């Protein structure tokens, strides 16, 4: 299962921090318990000593008077119950609650222990004091105990602020780590965008300036792959261009030979038909060869921003003049709508080929007596070129495929299936787009090419 690099880095950074916070939280809790226990035990021992000081001999008997101050020190809003017990030795009760348990064994100093009284957990201290009278020595044990409500509240009051601070620190660490990851992963996002936004034929190496050192080996590997692809694509395009160029000479020679063979008076009908078929096939091969040369030239053309200024309106005028004869033979009304000059950066040869293919396709596929119009105008920072016909149009399901090489669809018109492929490649190499749509409210096709306008 694929996981986000951001999430994995965040986990590697936050898991140790969370463990550290958890351990420090436990340590803080133990420290709070120790502090609360120490304060509680000191208060119990102070109360036991105050009570022990008030146990005296009177008329040969031990009397235990409990001063109010010994018990008032335990007053709190948590309503703890305080118990005490004073015994002579370990048997005779001098005062207090007889149910309050004594420690399991005698001790020389104060002894703290936990017990239960009336179903409540009680923390108690046993303090033993020796009393002397007329040479007699009597041990007196004072036990003071209290319930644990104030103790638990003290632990919570000591620990909760530290827990809140640690939670806030953890949240701050998460926020800072996410912020840091967002900033530090930006080069990786830019690298991803640089690769994904590239055109299929953009085989330029990725720039490694301002990239972290960890990403440079990856970019170097990508650039090496791009260099190999560029070499392969260049070799393939060169082969296609060379092959098409080499085919032009024998095809031209074959056409000449066919023209010479046609006047032969001894040619029978079968031979005449065969020569006509050879002539048509040769013309189609010649057209396809020329189209392949144009396609190879369009694919290998430099970026449009490095080209010269071309007046697209003048290109439209020249193409319409060249194709007016083909339109007249099919009785097609060929027209143009130009709005002054329309300059674009690019190659005049390729833009002429683009428009010639569009107009030639419109003339081929429009019925006799139809209408073909070329429009050239400027819109904002673009130059818009449109070729509109009132022919049968292209079905919606076929519009996505007509730009594929050698795709011709269901039509009886002659063609190579490369015209719209050349149009797309030339438009893309000039930084433009091509769009096909039916003419509004009627049959026909509108081909719209948008190219960046020339900027001085």
C-alpha positions as CSV (number, residue, x, y, z in Angstrom):
1,X,0.0,0.0,0.0
2,X,1.4,3.4,-1.0
3,X,1.8,5.9,1.8
4,X,2.5,9.6,1.8
5,X,6.2,10.5,2.3
6,X,5.0,13.5,4.3
7,X,3.0,11.1,6.6
8,X,6.0,8.7,7.0
9,X,8.4,11.6,7.8
10,X,5.8,13.0,10.2
11,X,5.5,9.5,11.9
12,X,9.3,9.2,12.2
13,X,9.5,12.6,13.8
14,X,6.4,12.5,16.0
15,X,6.5,8.9,17.4
16,X,9.8,9.5,19.4
17,X,8.4,12.9,20.5
18,X,5.1,11.2,21.6
19,X,7.0,8.5,23.4
20,X,9.1,11.1,25.2
21,X,6.0,13.1,26.2
22,X,4.4,9.9,27.5
23,X,7.4,9.0,29.6
24,X,7.8,12.5,30.9
25,X,4.0,12.5,31.7
26,X,4.4,9.3,33.8
27,X,7.5,10.8,35.5
28,X,5.5,14.0,36.2
29,X,2.7,12.0,37.6
30,X,5.1,10.1,39.9
31,X,6.6,13.4,41.0
32,X,3.2,14.8,41.7
33,X,2.3,11.7,43.8
34,X,5.6,12.0,45.7
35,X,5.1,15.7,46.4
36,X,1.5,15.2,47.6
37,X,2.5,12.2,49.7
38,X,5.3,14.2,51.3
39,X,3.0,17.1,52.1
40,X,0.3,14.8,53.5
41,X,2.7,12.8,55.6
42,X,4.3,15.9,57.0
43,X,0.9,17.2,58.0
44,X,0.0,13.9,59.7
45,X,3.3,13.8,61.6
46,X,2.9,17.4,62.7
47,X,-0.6,16.6,64.0
48,X,0.5,13.5,65.8
49,X,3.4,15.4,67.5
50,X,1.0,18.1,68.6
51,X,-1.3,15.5,70.1
52,X,1.6,13.6,71.7
53,X,2.8,16.8,73.4
54,X,-0.6,17.2,75.1
55,X,-0.4,13.7,76.7
56,X,0.7,14.2,80.4
57,X,0.6,12.7,83.8
58,X,-2.0,14.0,86.1
59,X,-2.5,12.5,89.6
60,X,-0.5,9.4,88.5
61,X,-2.6,8.8,85.4
62,X,-2.0,9.5,81.7
63,X,-4.4,12.1,80.3
64,X,-4.7,12.9,76.6
65,X,-6.2,16.2,75.7
66,X,-6.6,16.9,72.0
67,X,-5.9,20.5,71.0
68,X,-8.2,21.8,68.2
69,X,-5.1,23.0,66.2
70,X,-4.0,19.4,65.8
71,X,-7.1,18.6,63.6
72,X,-7.8,22.0,62.1
73,X,-4.7,21.8,59.9
74,X,-6.5,19.2,57.8
75,X,-9.4,21.5,56.9
76,X,-10.0,21.5,53.1
77,X,-12.9,21.9,50.6
78,X,-12.7,18.2,49.9
79,X,-14.3,17.2,53.3
80,X,-11.7,14.7,54.3
81,X,-12.4,12.7,57.5
82,X,-9.7,12.9,60.2
83,X,-9.2,10.1,62.8
84,X,-6.9,9.8,65.8
85,X,-6.2,7.3,68.5
86,X,-4.0,7.5,71.6
87,X,-3.1,4.3,73.4
88,X,-0.9,3.4,76.3
89,X,1.5,0.7,75.2
90,X,-0.5,-1.1,72.6
91,X,-3.7,-1.9,74.5
92,X,-5.1,0.8,76.7
93,X,-7.1,3.5,74.8
94,X,-6.5,7.0,76.1
95,X,-8.7,8.7,73.4
96,X,-9.9,8.7,69.9
97,X,-11.4,6.1,67.6
98,X,-10.6,2.5,68.7
99,X,-11.3,1.2,65.1
100,X,-8.3,3.1,63.7
101,X,-5.7,0.3,63.2
102,X,-2.3,0.4,64.7
103,X,0.8,-0.5,62.7
104,X,1.6,-4.2,62.5
105,X,4.8,-3.7,64.6
106,X,6.3,-1.2,66.9
107,X,8.9,1.3,65.6
108,X,11.3,3.7,67.2
109,X,10.4,6.6,64.9
110,X,7.3,7.8,63.1
111,X,5.7,5.1,60.9
112,X,3.5,5.8,57.9
113,X,1.1,3.2,56.6
114,X,-2.1,2.7,54.7
115,X,-5.2,1.2,56.2
116,X,-9.0,1.1,55.8
117,X,-11.6,2.6,58.1
118,X,-15.4,2.4,57.5
119,X,-14.7,1.3,54.0
120,X,-12.5,4.3,53.1
121,X,-8.8,4.1,52.4
122,X,-6.9,6.0,55.1
123,X,-3.3,7.3,55.3
124,X,-2.0,7.1,58.8
125,X,1.1,7.8,60.9
126,X,2.0,6.2,64.2
127,X,4.1,8.3,66.6
128,X,5.4,6.8,69.8
129,X,6.5,8.8,72.8
130,X,8.0,7.8,76.2
131,X,6.5,9.5,79.3
132,X,8.3,9.4,82.7
133,X,6.8,9.9,86.1
134,X,8.3,8.9,89.5
135,X,10.8,6.7,87.9
136,X,8.2,4.9,85.8
137,X,8.3,5.0,82.0
138,X,5.2,4.5,79.9
139,X,5.2,4.3,76.1
140,X,2.3,6.2,74.4
141,X,1.4,5.7,70.8
142,X,-0.4,8.5,68.9
143,X,-2.0,7.5,65.6
144,X,-3.5,10.1,63.2
145,X,-5.1,9.2,59.9
146,X,-7.2,10.9,57.2
147,X,-9.1,9.9,54.1
148,X,-7.5,10.5,50.6
149,X,-9.8,13.0,48.9
150,X,-7.5,16.0,49.4
151,X,-4.5,13.9,48.5
152,X,-6.0,12.9,45.1
153,X,-7.0,16.5,44.5
154,X,-3.5,17.6,45.2
155,X,-2.0,15.1,42.8
156,X,-4.5,16.2,40.1
157,X,-3.7,19.9,40.7
158,X,0.0,19.2,40.6
159,X,-0.1,16.9,37.5
160,X,-2.9,18.5,35.3
161,X,-1.0,21.7,34.5
162,X,2.0,19.7,33.5
163,X,-0.1,17.4,31.4
164,X,-1.8,20.4,29.7
165,X,1.6,22.0,29.0
166,X,3.0,18.8,27.5
167,X,-0.2,18.4,25.3
168,X,0.3,21.9,24.1
169,X,4.0,21.3,23.4
170,X,3.1,18.1,21.4
171,X,0.5,20.1,19.4
172,X,3.1,22.8,18.8
173,X,5.6,20.2,17.7
174,X,3.1,18.7,15.3
175,X,2.3,22.1,13.8
176,X,5.9,23.1,13.5
177,X,6.9,19.7,11.9
178,X,4.0,20.0,9.4
179,X,5.0,23.5,8.6
180,X,8.6,22.5,8.2
181,X,7.7,19.5,6.0
182,X,5.5,21.7,3.8
183,X,8.4,24.1,3.2
184,X,11.1,21.5,2.9
185,X,9.0,19.3,0.5
186,X,8.4,22.1,-1.9
187,X,11.4,21.2,-4.1
188,X,9.9,17.7,-4.4
189,X,6.5,19.1,-5.3
190,X,8.1,21.4,-7.9
191,X,10.0,18.5,-9.3
192,X,6.8,16.5,-9.6
193,X,5.0,19.4,-11.3
194,X,8.0,20.0,-13.7
195,X,7.8,16.4,-14.8
196,X,4.0,16.0,-14.9
197,X,3.4,19.3,-16.7
198,X,5.7,18.6,-19.5
199,X,4.6,17.9,-23.1
200,X,5.2,14.4,-24.4
201,X,7.8,15.8,-26.8
202,X,9.5,18.1,-24.3
203,X,12.7,16.1,-23.7
204,X,14.8,18.9,-22.1
205,X,16.8,18.0,-18.9
206,X,15.4,19.1,-15.6
207,X,17.3,21.9,-14.0
208,X,19.0,21.0,-10.7
209,X,19.7,24.5,-9.4
210,X,18.3,25.2,-5.9
211,X,17.5,21.5,-5.4
212,X,18.4,19.8,-2.2
213,X,21.4,17.5,-2.4
214,X,19.2,14.5,-1.6
215,X,17.1,15.1,-4.8
216,X,20.0,15.6,-7.1
217,X,20.8,11.9,-7.7
218,X,17.2,11.3,-8.5
219,X,17.1,14.3,-11.0
220,X,20.4,13.1,-12.5
221,X,18.9,9.7,-13.1
222,X,15.8,11.3,-14.7
223,X,17.9,13.5,-16.9
224,X,19.9,10.5,-18.0
225,X,16.7,8.8,-19.0
226,X,15.5,11.9,-20.8
227,X,18.7,12.1,-22.7
228,X,18.3,8.5,-23.8
229,X,14.7,9.1,-24.9
230,X,15.7,12.3,-26.7
231,X,18.4,10.4,-28.6
232,X,16.0,7.7,-29.5
233,X,13.3,10.1,-30.6
234,X,15.7,12.2,-32.6
235,X,17.1,9.1,-34.3
236,X,13.5,7.9,-35.1
237,X,12.4,11.3,-36.5
238,X,15.6,11.6,-38.5
239,X,15.0,8.1,-40.0
240,X,11.4,9.0,-40.9
241,X,12.5,12.3,-42.5
242,X,15.4,10.7,-44.3
243,X,13.2,7.8,-45.6
244,X,10.5,10.2,-46.7
245,X,13.0,12.4,-48.4
246,X,14.6,9.5,-50.2
247,X,11.2,8.3,-51.4
248,X,10.4,11.6,-53.1
249,X,12.9,11.1,-55.9
250,X,11.8,7.6,-57.0
251,X,8.2,8.6,-56.7
252,X,8.8,11.7,-58.9
253,X,10.6,9.5,-61.4
254,X,7.7,6.9,-61.4
255,X,5.2,9.7,-62.0
256,X,7.2,10.9,-65.0
257,X,7.4,7.4,-66.4
258,X,3.7,6.9,-66.0
259,X,3.1,10.2,-67.8
260,X,5.3,9.0,-70.7
261,X,3.5,5.7,-70.9
262,X,0.0,7.1,-71.1
263,X,0.2,8.4,-74.8
264,X,1.1,5.0,-76.0
265,X,-1.3,4.1,-78.8
266,X,-0.9,0.4,-78.4
267,X,-2.1,0.4,-74.8
268,X,-5.3,-1.6,-74.3
269,X,-8.1,-0.7,-71.9
270,X,-6.7,-2.9,-69.2
271,X,-3.3,-1.4,-69.4
272,X,-4.8,2.1,-69.4
273,X,-6.7,1.4,-66.3
274,X,-3.6,-0.1,-64.7
275,X,-1.6,3.0,-65.5
276,X,-4.4,5.2,-64.1
277,X,-4.4,3.2,-60.9
278,X,-0.6,3.4,-60.6
279,X,-0.8,7.1,-61.1
280,X,-3.3,7.5,-58.3
281,X,-1.3,5.3,-56.0
282,X,1.8,7.2,-56.8
283,X,0.1,10.5,-56.2
284,X,-1.1,9.2,-52.8
285,X,2.3,7.9,-51.9
286,X,3.8,11.3,-52.8
287,X,1.3,13.1,-50.7
288,X,1.9,10.8,-47.8
289,X,5.7,11.3,-48.1
290,X,5.3,15.0,-48.0
291,X,3.0,14.8,-45.0
292,X,5.5,12.6,-43.2
293,X,8.2,15.1,-43.9
294,X,6.0,17.9,-42.5
295,X,5.1,15.8,-39.4
296,X,8.8,15.1,-38.7
297,X,9.6,18.8,-39.1
298,X,6.8,19.8,-36.8
299,X,7.9,17.3,-34.1
300,X,11.5,18.4,-34.2
301,X,10.8,22.2,-34.5
302,X,12.3,24.5,-31.8
303,X,10.2,26.2,-29.1
304,X,7.9,28.9,-30.6
305,X,9.5,31.6,-28.3
306,X,12.7,31.4,-30.3
307,X,11.1,31.9,-33.7
308,X,10.5,34.9,-36.0
309,X,7.4,37.0,-36.3
310,X,4.9,35.7,-38.8
311,X,1.8,37.5,-40.1
312,X,-0.8,34.8,-39.9
313,X,-3.3,36.9,-42.0
314,X,-0.8,36.9,-44.8
315,X,-0.4,33.1,-44.5
316,X,-4.1,32.7,-44.8
317,X,-4.2,34.8,-48.0
318,X,-1.4,32.8,-49.6
319,X,-3.0,29.4,-48.8
320,X,-6.4,30.5,-50.0
321,X,-4.8,31.6,-53.3
322,X,-3.1,28.2,-53.7
323,X,-6.2,26.2,-53.0
324,X,-8.8,28.3,-54.9
325,X,-8.3,26.0,-57.9
326,X,-9.1,22.8,-55.9
327,X,-12.2,24.6,-54.5
328,X,-13.4,25.6,-58.0
329,X,-13.1,22.1,-59.3
330,X,-15.6,21.0,-56.6
331,X,-17.7,24.2,-57.0
332,X,-17.0,25.1,-53.3
333,X,-17.4,28.7,-52.2
334,X,-14.0,29.4,-50.7
335,X,-13.6,32.6,-48.7
336,X,-11.6,34.4,-46.0
337,X,-12.3,36.9,-43.2
338,X,-9.3,38.8,-42.1
339,X,-9.1,41.6,-39.6
340,X,-5.8,43.4,-40.4
341,X,-2.5,41.8,-39.4
342,X,-2.2,39.1,-36.8
343,X,1.4,38.4,-35.8
344,X,2.5,35.2,-34.0
345,X,6.0,33.9,-33.2
346,X,6.7,30.8,-35.2
347,X,7.7,29.2,-38.5
348,X,6.0,30.5,-41.6
349,X,6.5,27.1,-43.4
350,X,4.9,25.1,-40.6
351,X,2.0,27.5,-40.1
352,X,1.4,27.4,-43.9
353,X,1.3,23.6,-43.7
354,X,-1.2,23.8,-40.7
355,X,-3.6,26.1,-42.6
356,X,-3.2,24.2,-45.9
357,X,-4.1,20.9,-44.2
358,X,-7.2,22.4,-42.6
359,X,-8.5,24.1,-45.7
360,X,-7.6,21.1,-47.9
361,X,-9.5,18.7,-45.5
362,X,-12.5,21.0,-45.6
363,X,-12.5,21.1,-49.4
364,X,-12.1,17.3,-49.6
365,X,-14.9,16.4,-47.2
366,X,-17.4,19.1,-48.0
367,X,-20.0,18.2,-50.6
368,X,-19.9,19.9,-54.0
369,X,-21.5,23.3,-53.9
370,X,-20.6,23.7,-50.3
371,X,-18.9,26.5,-48.4
372,X,-15.5,26.8,-46.7
373,X,-14.4,29.9,-44.8
374,X,-11.1,30.8,-43.1
375,X,-11.2,33.4,-40.3
376,X,-8.2,35.0,-38.7
377,X,-8.5,37.6,-35.8
378,X,-6.9,38.7,-32.6
379,X,-8.4,38.1,-29.2
380,X,-6.6,39.6,-26.2
381,X,-3.2,38.0,-26.2
382,X,-4.1,35.3,-28.7
383,X,-4.5,35.0,-32.5
384,X,-7.5,32.8,-33.4
385,X,-7.6,30.9,-36.7
386,X,-10.8,29.2,-37.7
387,X,-11.7,27.0,-40.7
388,X,-15.5,26.6,-41.1
389,X,-17.3,24.3,-43.5
390,X,-20.9,23.2,-44.0
391,X,-20.0,19.6,-44.8
392,X,-21.1,16.4,-43.0
393,X,-18.9,17.2,-40.0
394,X,-17.3,14.7,-37.6
395,X,-19.3,12.5,-35.2
396,X,-18.8,13.2,-31.5
397,X,-17.4,9.8,-30.8
398,X,-14.7,10.2,-33.6
399,X,-13.5,13.7,-32.6
400,X,-11.1,12.3,-29.9
401,X,-9.4,10.0,-32.5
402,X,-9.1,12.2,-35.6
403,X,-5.8,13.5,-34.4
404,X,-4.3,10.0,-34.4
405,X,-2.0,9.3,-37.2
406,X,-3.5,7.5,-40.2
407,X,-7.0,7.6,-38.7
408,X,-9.5,8.5,-41.3
409,X,-12.9,7.3,-40.1
410,X,-15.7,6.2,-42.3
411,X,-15.4,8.3,-45.4
412,X,-14.9,7.8,-49.1
413,X,-12.8,10.9,-49.6
414,X,-9.1,10.5,-50.5
415,X,-6.6,11.3,-47.8
416,X,-3.6,10.1,-45.9
417,X,-4.9,10.4,-42.3
418,X,-2.0,12.6,-41.3
419,X,-3.5,16.1,-41.9
420,X,-5.0,16.7,-38.5
421,X,-2.0,15.0,-36.8
422,X,0.2,17.6,-38.5
423,X,-2.2,20.4,-37.5
424,X,-2.0,19.3,-33.8
425,X,1.8,19.0,-33.8
426,X,2.3,22.4,-35.4
427,X,-0.1,24.0,-33.0
428,X,1.5,22.4,-30.0
429,X,5.0,23.3,-31.1
430,X,3.8,26.9,-31.4
431,X,2.3,26.9,-27.9
432,X,-1.2,26.7,-29.2
433,X,-4.3,24.5,-29.0
434,X,-6.7,22.9,-31.5
435,X,-10.4,22.4,-30.9
436,X,-13.1,20.7,-33.1
437,X,-16.8,21.4,-32.7
438,X,-19.9,21.3,-34.9
439,X,-21.2,24.5,-36.4
440,X,-23.9,26.0,-34.3
441,X,-27.4,25.0,-35.4
442,X,-26.4,23.3,-38.6
443,X,-24.2,20.6,-40.2
444,X,-20.6,21.2,-40.7
445,X,-17.4,21.6,-38.7
446,X,-15.5,24.4,-37.0
447,X,-11.8,23.9,-36.4
448,X,-10.4,26.5,-34.0
449,X,-6.6,27.0,-33.6
450,X,-5.5,29.4,-30.8
451,X,-1.9,30.7,-30.9
452,X,0.0,33.1,-28.6
453,X,0.2,36.6,-30.2
454,X,3.6,38.2,-30.9
455,X,4.9,40.3,-28.0
456,X,7.3,43.1,-28.8
